[in-house]
Amino acid sequence: MRLNSQWLAQRPYVIALAISLLLIVWLATGLVNSKINPDVVAEKTAPVPKVKVETLFAEQIANTVTLYGRTEPDRLVTLQAEVKGAITKVFAQRGSFVKKGDVIATIALNDLPAKLEHFQQLLRQRRVDYYGAKKLLQGGYQGESALAQRLSDVTDAKAELARIETDIANTTIKAPFDGVLNERYVEVGDYVGVGDDIAMIADLDPLVIRAHVTENQVSMIKEGQFAEITLLGEREIKGKLRYIASVANEKTNTFKAEIAIENQDYRYFAGISSEVELPLAMVSAIKVSPALLALDEKGNIGVKSVVDNKVVFTQINIVKSDESGVWLRGLGEKEQIITLGQGFVRPGDTVNPISVEQ
């Protein structure tokens, strides 16, 4: 024994080599164990994350179809001159309310009264000629062709007289319906030709919102149903869906829809952006803050909840939204929604849920 100790004392490198071999074997054993079961090692080293959850309950709300559009006049017409001449008078001012038949402006008659008298006398003369030819035919002194020519002359004179009477009537420009004189393009002294613009009249009662419905929504709504409208921040405006197109637009593949609003006092203007909600059947939905919405790896929108201490991602549909939150369909009647920490956990992760009520 003394000899062996002396031999080792004279050779210290042998001791160092043995120690090194022992260290290498020990380290190799730890690496193998960690490779064999890395999850076990991770579970021993990684703490279970904590998340805050809130228990939310479903409520019965009306499912809705939301449309966006602009208010427009029910009717909009531009009055144009049908005879040429100078403007002699203007009556209605821009922005004023006009009734059907109110005179907007008048055009000079020029030689129309003289032409009217001429064709009135011409018609009388040709009628006399016709009755004279008729008597001659009855006496056998004239043929039927001559009588037919006289009748044609009478008809021509009637047509010319009617044209002159129409031209005289067209010198007075009248409102075709009740509305607002949105624009007047002429003043006294202006000369207008046939087809020149005189005025624009808009019928604002009812006021119409024209929107577009997707192919998925069109089967869910029907003409005649009531609508709730938000206009200029004002809610609870009532309207009625009065028209749905039967043929989709080829470019957008959407269907045109019209919602009418009563506007007897002309309170609402045309050209205002509008939001329309068409209520449908009642559905079960949970209301959450928009901040709690998340996306999965495929880009689907949903929320993260906790079931048996596991994170679960549930894809949802947004039923409706307001200033206080969004209503989600697709969750159960009761759900533990993660309200804090949802960005740091993934579906399937084990978590320690902490209720916000605690």
Helices and strands as residue ranges (DSSP letters): H 2-9, H 12-36, H 38-45, E 50-57, E 59-80, E 85-90, E 97-98, E 103-107, H 112-139, H 144-169, E 172-174, E 179-184, E 191-192, E 197-213, G 218-220, E 226-231, E 234-244, E 255-261, E 273-288, G 290-292, E 294-295, E 301-307, E 310-315, E 317-322, E 325-329, E 334-340, G 342-344, E 352-355
